Amino acid sequence: MRYLIILAHPNPESFSSSLINALHDHLVNEGNEVKIRNLYAIGFNPVLSADDFSSLADNKTPKDIEIEQEYVKWSDHIIFAFPVWWGGMPAMLKGYIDRVFSEGFAYEYVAEGVNGLLSPRKGSTICSTGAYSEEYKTVQDAMKVISGEVIFDFVGIKPYKQLFYGGVPSVSDEVRKSYIQNALREFSDILIVE
Ligand SMILES: Cc1cc2nc3c(=O)[nH]c(=O)nc-3n(C[C@H](O)[C@H](O)[C@H](O)COP(=O)(O)O)c2cc1C
């Protein structure tokens, strides 16, 4: 399986970054191909601009968007990994989706409504939160709707795992390590199922 991991965290020492490094190694060891796009490290521009609209309308995809779309085309499974900021994804990741999942590439409008163009890929999210999960179910459920239905379903991606790790700044190192082990186990299931 070809995994594309979109990491949206500016700090390489963060929990999210450590989790993704471990998941990368785990997936590679299990025989998968894995590519990570670390949006802050590559200096991705997340602002969908007037120039982008006019270029896309002329069928001229801006080069930086085209590069990311090639990664998406390459993948079988896309994982968005991010810390929850103000009840959602960091603006960097939202901007990546605004620009890379563009009309004509990720979806098209047809007489019946909308046609997602990115099937048969799978999509997953891995999120860390400051809040403990027991206190945060309403927000997590809302985020599952946004990621699963509003984003993945819309573009024809089948939602797979939506993982949340709570209380990340408060819990012990041991618990943080157990969270990472949990994520690795969650992504081992794919190999058992398929
Ligand atoms: C700008 C900002 C906004 C945040 N908003 C939330 C929030 O809405 N809900 C929450 O539970 N934690 C929030 N947090 C806490 C982070 O989610 C938490 O520190 C992070 O998940 C820890 O993992 P990390 O080491 O990967 O950053 C916020 C942190 C920052 C910096």
The ligand as an ORCA input file, in Angstrom:
! r2SCAN-3c Opt
* xyz 0 1
  C      -3.056     27.585     18.723
  C      -3.465     26.428     19.586
  C      -4.795     26.101     19.707
  C      -5.190     24.980     20.446
  N      -6.517     24.668     20.508
  C      -6.883     23.527     21.138
  C      -8.236     23.112     21.123
  O      -9.124     23.752     20.552
  N      -8.564     21.972     21.764
  C      -7.629     21.217     22.423
  O      -7.990     20.191     22.986
  N      -6.325     21.573     22.446
  C      -5.942     22.711     21.806
  N      -4.623     23.068     21.801
  C      -3.637     22.174     22.451
  C      -2.995     21.238     21.417
  O      -3.952     20.485     20.731
  C      -2.002     20.318     22.090
  O      -1.001     21.101     22.694
  C      -1.360     19.360     21.094
  O      -2.316     18.478     20.573
  C      -0.236     18.574     21.726
  O       0.360     17.734     20.739
  P       1.665     18.178     19.917
  O       2.862     17.951     20.821
  O       1.718     17.299     18.716
  O       1.525     19.629     19.573
  C      -4.212     24.196     21.097
  C      -2.856     24.557     21.003
  C      -2.488     25.638     20.256
  C      -1.004     25.994     20.148
*
